Amino acid sequence: MPTGLDLALYWAERGFPVTPVQPNTKAPSYGRDWQLDGTTTDPEKIRQLWARRPGAWVGIRTGRAPVAAPDQTHGPDVVDVDVKEGAPGLASLDRLTDLGLVDGWSMRVRTRSGGVHLYFLSGSEQGLAKLPWAGVDFRARAGLIVAPGNSGYTVEQSFGGSPSGVAWQPIAEALPKPDGWDEAQRAKRVANNGATVPARQAVAAPVAPTMPSVPLPAVPQTPARASVGSRLVAPSVNRIEGKSPLDDYAERGDLGTLLESDGWTFAHESGGNRHYARPGKSVRDGVSGNIKVEGGRQVFYAFSSGGTLPENEPLSAGEVYAHIKYGSTSTETMKQVTRDLRAEGYGDPLPERTPAVASAGPSANREAPAATGTRTEDRRLPVTLREAASAIWGEREVLARIRQTARARFVGEWALLGAVLAHVACRIGPHVKLPPTIGSAASLNVYIGLVGGSSGGKDAAMDVAAEMFAHSSAVVPVLEPATGQGLEAAYTASTKEGPVQYNDTALFKVSEIGSVSAHASMNASTLMPTLLKMFMAQQLGAAYATEEKRRPVRQHGYRAAIIAGIQPAKSELLLNQDAVDAGTAQRWLFMPVNQDEDRSRFAAPNCDASISWRTPGTGAATLRGWHDRPEWAPCGDQRSGNELDPVEVKETLIIEICEQARTEIIDARRARNKLDLFEQTVDSIDGHALLTQLKVAALLGLLDGRFEVSDDDWRLARLVMGVSRDTRDICYRVLRSVQSKKNRARAEFDAEREVVKAEETDKAATAKTCNAIMTKLGKAPGGELVRKQLYKIDAKLRPHFDQATELLEQTGRLVIERRPNQAANNGTATYYRLTGR
């Protein structure tokens, strides 16, 4: 019978990413970081994994690999047909087969409970979902399945390798939840051992099932609903009218999958309650919490300390979601959770928005699509928030040009957009401000982080963005930040007559944030505090005792934009707890540099990337020359040779913002003011999120040639912020993985040092014992003693007696013999004698 290692190597050779799982379960042996540290197709790595877990079963990661996973091999999509506790999975499978919704599977596996796993080799971006009333689960991106070959899991049929796919949405629509079904029925099945639900009659075939009116591709790239961040929950099935997203999620959401995504491990189900062990704890050591159904809604109780959720406190499904994703349940956080869940298809649907038609500008006529008789609706939704946000590229000509340029030059479109917004900010004077919605007027100073691996295209995106502004008449100094005083010196210099602010705009470019970390870690560095002030355009320049060192920069008298390359593993400067508490993380926009799609259908790489910067009426097709208006532009660098002229202080101009933006900002402030100090501290990671969103919205409006923030600008900025949050979450996960590896390496080093130390201590004790034995035998008559006599050495040395006598015998200094005991009439004894005596 093959071992777990043999089985893992077998499936890895056939292209499936494998990971050790605990026997008789599908719980990963390597806990919450199993996708980062414990999943691979590399034979050598597999041998290392199973050397540390020799008795482990084999699990297969399903669907597309997570972005942060070292091994990017995609696994299969799996339809999991369940018959445990009377679940009607086989009846559901018959129904799906009749409808042709599960055709094209490559392997059919019989599970040990009598269920079925259907393998599809597409490896899609679809998520994890369950239909408990139908006994059908779906496992794609970031899922885990027990591999065939483990005890009770056998391959029934296999058709080899065509990468056919399966779409979850039609399956979910074909198996709607029966009227009156709730979690209590699952408990009833358990109590009656499934007898109350006939396995082949539980799923009634619906009349004329609702199906998508457009054909699905053979290899679907979209699941039933969008996911937010990295957490995937149940799709939108049988949407309930009149319910809030929180209430709807409490009834239909897959709370178990959400807990498992945070490292909780399913232990068992009893009496309708599902029991889980907290992260880092084995199910063999007991359970730490359970999911109950009260009044038709799921409630989670954590009754063990050390978990990620508060103990001895009933939590609704929405509160569990909030704790896991955001770390608190403050009013502001729950509002965000409500928005997230609505985006995932929960709650009463909002009125549909009429799609915008791409135009040359906001004043262009927008015409509705011509009627074609029958309305065609594609129900397939994007798989990630980033894909949902990608719809912005077709809404404006300038955004489409940015995307086309990015694809032609093989750089990330989101990274290029972020860099372009930074360039736009530097071409707007500091006298242009956002209205004083909360407190005083706000600055347009922005910080853009381009997130990607080494050689991932961060510098390339920066360079292409600079090319796009090659025809701009504005000259913006491009500098690299090093110290707080250096930032101040970009605007103000010391002269014989005193300090003079000679510049009011600058673009700070950082190829790698690690270089800033080196400067920030220096003793008495003022770099990070100065960056915090710059985001809000506060006054810069310390009041030094000597006037030569003073470089004051006026409040709201300068424009600053930063473009920095960020490797996720080196993003600690912006995302460590000190940075979060200080407000650093909230001020940055995190834009991914990786590219989304194939470039073959776009312009050649040597196309002209520049945006036309001519005024209206001169043939410009992209922008309307807003930067040429002197009342908007900065003064720029006023140096002339050795002469420094002070910059002009222009009259303040306020950008008008839409009512929706103003209302959301004020409501968020009111909600935050109701929090106590502790809750405000816990919820600080997104404390400046709406201000950053407002800056993005204003820059999008300016990029489109308008001096306003419209409803569309605010909506598009929200999508951009969603991409930023997702990208920031990836950095968090990578940092946690890196720190985990460092901790493990440190622990292994410490353990090895202790082993070496113990070995050296043991050697020294053995040598000392050898000397004591030789001394005692040297004093004995004839140089010989029996074991009982020789053993009477120092008690501290006795544990090393046998090892010492064996060593002495091996080196020829001691003879050990078994012969009749001279001190007794019968019996034998072991005699120890010095060699040569």
Salt bridges, closest charged atoms under 4 A:
GLU13 OE1 - ARG14 NH1 3.78
ASP37 OD1 - LYS741 NZ 3.88
ASP37 OD2 - ARG744 NH2 2.89
ASP80 OD1 - HIS117 NE2 3.32
ASP80 OD2 - ARG139 NE 3.68
ASP82 OD1 - LYS84 NZ 3.21
ASP94 OD2 - ARG200 NH1 2.11
GLU125 OE1 - ARG141 NE 3.05
ASP137 OD2 - ARG139 NH2 3.84
GLU156 OE1 - ARG108 NE 2.78
GLU156 OE2 - ARG110 NE 2.82
GLU173 OE2 - ARG379 NH1 3.42
GLU183 OE1 - ARG186 NE 3.79
ASP247 OD1 - ARG297 NH1 3.12
ASP248 OD1 - ARG252 NE 2.67
GLU251 OE1 - LYS243 NZ 3.95
ASP262 OD1 - ARG231 NH2 3.65
GLU332 OE1 - ARG672 NH1 3.55
GLU352 OE1 - ARG375 NH2 3.33
GLU377 OE1 - ARG375 NH1 3.78
ASP378 OD2 - ARG380 NH2 2.69
GLU395 OE1 - ARG715 NH2 2.69
GLU413 OE2 - ARG403 NE 3.53
GLU413 OE2 - ARG407 NH2 3.34
GLU413 OE1 - ARG599 NH2 3.53
ASP463 OD1 - LYS509 NZ 3.18
GLU467 OE1 - ARG409 NH1 3.19
ASP596 OD1 - ARG386 NH2 2.44
GLU597 OE1 - ARG407 NH2 3.49
GLU597 OE1 - ARG601 NH2 3.40
ASP628 OD1 - HIS627 NE2 2.87
ASP637 OD2 - ARG639 NH2 2.74
GLU664 OE2 - ARG718 NH2 2.59
ASP686 OD1 - ARG728 NH1 3.06
ASP704 OD2 - ARG396 NE 3.96
ASP704 OD2 - ARG706 NE 3.22
GLU708 OE2 - ARG706 NH1 3.25
ASP712 OD1 - ARG353 NH2 2.89
ASP712 OD1 - ARG715 NH2 3.16
ASP713 OD1 - ARG396 NH2 2.53
ASP713 OD1 - ARG706 NH2 2.80
ASP729 OD2 - LYS325 NZ 3.81
ASP750 OD1 - ARG753 NH2 3.47
GLU760 OE2 - LYS763 NZ 3.85
ASP762 OD1 - HIS800 ND1 3.27
GLU784 OE1 - ARG819 NH2 2.59
GLU784 OE2 - ARG833 NH1 3.70
ASP802 OD1 - ARG787 NH2 3.05
GLU817 OE1 - ARG819 NH1 2.51
GLU817 OE1 - ARG833 NH1 3.23
